[in-house]
Amino acid sequence: MRNSREQDKFVLRMPDGLRPEISDAASINDRSMNSEIIFRLNRTIELEKQLADKDKIIRNLLNLIEKLEAA
């Protein structure tokens, strides 16, 4: 892993009130605010992938049901 000076940096503007919420969550989870944000971004991306996979399965099942009902 690269050290923090070599990693990409990104300035983030947060809506009012979000910073203290992230700070509180980071404290509860024993993480830095940066680590909390990274964790939550990664989790959101993974959950979206899982949701897309499940949506595909549901569409396939609905198509199968339609074919069975038509037969």
N, C-alpha and C positions, 0 to 999 in steps of 0.2 A: 504494500500500500504506500502511496506517495505521502510525503509529509504535508501538513496543512499549507505551507507556503507554495507548494507545487500544484495544489488542487484548484479546480475552477472556483471562482468567487462570483457571487451574484448578490446584488443589492435588492432587498425585498421591501416593498412598501406594504404595510399592513393596515387594514381598517382599524379605526379606533376601537380599543377594547380587546383586540385579538392578542396583542403582545402579552398582557398579563395572563390571559388564558393559557397560552403556550408555555409561559414561564411556570405557571402552577402545574400544568401537566408534566413538564420536564422535571420539576422537583419531585412530584409524586412518583414518577418513573425512574428517578435517580439518573437523569440524563441532562446534558447541556441543552440549551434551547436549540442550538444547531442540530444536535443529534435527534431531538424530538421532532423537528421539522422534517429531517431526512427520513426518519422512521415512518412518519405519517404519510409522506409523499410516496415512499416505496410501498407501503401497505395499500394505499389507494390504487396505485397502478396494478398491484397484484389482484386486488378485489375486482377491479374492472375487467381484468383478463378472465377471472373465474366467472364473473357474471356473463360475459360474452360467450364463454363456453357453454354455460347452462342455458342461455337463450337459444343457442344453436341446437342443443339437444331437444329443448321444448318445441322449437319449430319443426324439427324432424319428426318428433312424436305426433304433433298435430297433423302434419302431412300424412303420416301413416294412418291415423285415425280417419281422416277424410277418405283415404283410399279404401279402407276397410268398410266404411259406411256406404261408399258408392258401390261396392261389390255385392 
